[in-house]
Amino acid sequence: MNGKWFVLLVVALFAFVPAAMAVEKRCTAAGEKVECPTQAKESLEKALADFDKEAMDMLRGRAGATYGITGFDYLTGVGKRSSGSKAGAATLEQGDSGYGKSTGKTEMWDRVKKPVSGEQIYNQWTNNWSPSFKTSLVPGANPNEGKQWYYVYCVGCHGWLLHGDGPNAAYLDPYPRNLTAGQAYMNKKTNVELFTAIKGGGTSVELSECMPAWGNLLQDQDIWNVIAWVRANADAKKPSSLAEYLNPKSSFNPKSAANAVTPLNAAQSAEFKEAQELVESMLAGRGGDLKGGTGEVVEGGLRKKAEEEAKTMKK
């Protein structure tokens, strides 16, 4: 072997090692080998087809659901039928939806009869058809606010039910993980690990770059809220009814070591500080006058400081 080929071989080996480490770590939790919590290719392709069909059904004003839960429109967060709509023999499963000309009204019209005020106006239009919590498994974080960010940025890959079956999932390699795989995987990941992966992306924890860095779009408190939302759905089974969908049962233990660092004590955590320094060095456009990205909270809308969240959300 001549010198040229030897050099190329060495370069190839060093290039391969980080990729191999990322693949192996992706299937490891708390230092233990675990099954990678991802969907099979066939399941992701079916989820994509179901999502597309539901989108077309919405445009055509048809009732029923394929990707979502019967009677509920995943694409808009709105129930498809109004209790007062003139649907004739149509049901939630068959006939026209509230978007159809023959019915004319979705269930959003029912809410107008009981309007609320203040910040609850937002909740009235978003939380009625998605899980809403009075308690938080992560002190200082609000799963209800984290849910809103998840719906905006995460659904496309991780799916509406956090099962890793979003409409983009089938096109990614590796596939997005199932965030509800609690006892098998996610519950073994510490809050700091989840925070780092969300803020800095997959490469910040030696995982796939398919997971983008959200640190320039989400404030730190927003990320903590997303973590609280994920924790609230640990091992939540696929719902067979709307009632089960609205009331997921979590397997995450708030007293576990994985929950040791929270937004209330993160500033005193050496592990968290080290992770923050790493992520901040990787994110583009970061500066000394940054607001909201290094622990400081820019309040507004539904966003509150961790101490305020702790007062409103019980453990």
Secondary structure as the mmCIF struct_conf table of DSSP 4:
data_model
#
loop_
_struct_conf.conf_type_id
_struct_conf.id
_struct_conf.beg_label_comp_id
_struct_conf.beg_label_asym_id
_struct_conf.beg_label_seq_id
_struct_conf.end_label_comp_id
_struct_conf.end_label_asym_id
_struct_conf.end_label_seq_id
HELX_RH_AL_P HELX_RH_AL_P1 GLY A 3 ARG A 26
TURN_TY1_P TURN_TY1_P1 CYS A 27 CYS A 27
STRN STRN1 THR A 28 ALA A 29
TURN_TY1_P TURN_TY1_P2 ALA A 30 GLY A 31
STRN STRN2 GLU A 32 LYS A 33
STRN STRN3 THR A 38 THR A 38
HELX_RH_AL_P HELX_RH_AL_P2 LYS A 41 ARG A 60
TURN_TY1_P TURN_TY1_P3 GLY A 61 GLY A 61
STRN STRN4 ARG A 62 ARG A 62
BEND BEND1 THR A 66 GLY A 68
TURN_TY1_P TURN_TY1_P4 THR A 70 GLY A 71
STRN STRN5 PHE A 72 ASP A 73
TURN_TY1_P TURN_TY1_P5 TYR A 74 GLY A 77
STRN STRN6 VAL A 78 GLY A 79
BEND BEND2 LYS A 80 LYS A 80
TURN_TY1_P TURN_TY1_P6 SER A 83 GLY A 84
TURN_TY1_P TURN_TY1_P7 GLY A 88 ALA A 89
BEND BEND3 LEU A 92 GLY A 95
STRN STRN7 ASP A 96 ASP A 96
TURN_TY1_P TURN_TY1_P8 GLY A 98 TYR A 99
BEND BEND4 GLY A 100 GLY A 100
TURN_TY1_P TURN_TY1_P9 LYS A 101 THR A 103
TURN_TY1_P TURN_TY1_P10 GLU A 107 GLU A 107
HELX_RH_AL_P HELX_RH_AL_P3 MET A 108 ARG A 111
TURN_TY1_P TURN_TY1_P11 VAL A 112 LYS A 113
BEND BEND5 LYS A 114 LYS A 114
TURN_TY1_P TURN_TY1_P12 GLY A 118 GLU A 119
HELX_RH_AL_P HELX_RH_AL_P4 GLN A 120 THR A 126
TURN_TY1_P TURN_TY1_P13 ASN A 127 TRP A 129
BEND BEND6 SER A 130 SER A 130
BEND BEND7 LYS A 134 LYS A 134
STRN STRN8 THR A 135 THR A 135
BEND BEND8 LEU A 137 VAL A 138
TURN_TY1_P TURN_TY1_P14 PRO A 139 GLY A 140
HELX_RH_AL_P HELX_RH_AL_P5 PRO A 143 TRP A 149
HELX_RH_PI_P HELX_RH_PI_P1 TYR A 150 CYS A 154
HELX_RH_AL_P HELX_RH_AL_P6 VAL A 155 HIS A 158
TURN_TY1_P TURN_TY1_P15 TRP A 160 LEU A 161
BEND BEND9 LEU A 162 GLY A 164
TURN_TY1_P TURN_TY1_P16 PRO A 167 ASN A 168
HELX_RH_3T_P HELX_RH_3T_P1 ALA A 169 TYR A 171
BEND BEND10 ASP A 173 PRO A 174
HELX_LH_PP_P HELX_LH_PP_P1 TYR A 175 PRO A 176
STRN STRN9 ARG A 177 ARG A 177
TURN_TY1_P TURN_TY1_P17 LEU A 179 THR A 180
TURN_TY1_P TURN_TY1_P18 GLY A 182 TYR A 185
HELX_RH_3T_P HELX_RH_3T_P2 MET A 186 LYS A 188
BEND BEND11 LYS A 189 LYS A 189
HELX_RH_AL_P HELX_RH_AL_P7 ASN A 191 GLY A 200
HELX_RH_3T_P HELX_RH_3T_P3 GLY A 202 VAL A 205
TURN_TY1_P TURN_TY1_P19 GLU A 206 GLU A 206
BEND BEND12 LEU A 207 LEU A 207
TURN_TY1_P TURN_TY1_P20 GLU A 209 CYS A 210
BEND BEND13 MET A 211 MET A 211
TURN_TY1_P TURN_TY1_P21 GLY A 215 LEU A 217
BEND BEND14 LEU A 218 LEU A 218
HELX_RH_AL_P HELX_RH_AL_P8 ASP A 220 ALA A 232
TURN_TY1_P TURN_TY1_P22 ASN A 233 ASP A 235
HELX_LH_PP_P HELX_LH_PP_P2 ALA A 236 PRO A 239
BEND BEND15 SER A 240 SER A 241
HELX_RH_AL_P HELX_RH_AL_P9 LEU A 242 LEU A 246
BEND BEND16 ASN A 247 ASN A 247
TURN_TY1_P TURN_TY1_P23 PRO A 254 LYS A 255
BEND BEND17 SER A 256 SER A 256
HELX_RH_3T_P HELX_RH_3T_P4 ALA A 257 ASN A 259
BEND BEND18 ALA A 260 ALA A 260
TURN_TY1_P TURN_TY1_P24 PRO A 263 ASN A 265
HELX_RH_3T_P HELX_RH_3T_P5 ALA A 266 GLN A 268
HELX_RH_AL_P HELX_RH_AL_P10 ALA A 270 MET A 282
BEND BEND19 LEU A 283 LEU A 283
TURN_TY1_P TURN_TY1_P25 ALA A 284 GLY A 285
TURN_TY1_P TURN_TY1_P26 GLY A 288 ASP A 289
BEND BEND20 GLY A 292 GLY A 295
STRN STRN10 GLY A 300 GLY A 300
TURN_TY1_P TURN_TY1_P27 GLY A 301 LEU A 302
STRN STRN11 ARG A 303 ARG A 303
HELX_RH_AL_P HELX_RH_AL_P11 ALA A 306 THR A 312
BEND BEND21 MET A 313 MET A 313
STRN STRN12 LYS A 314 LYS A 314
#
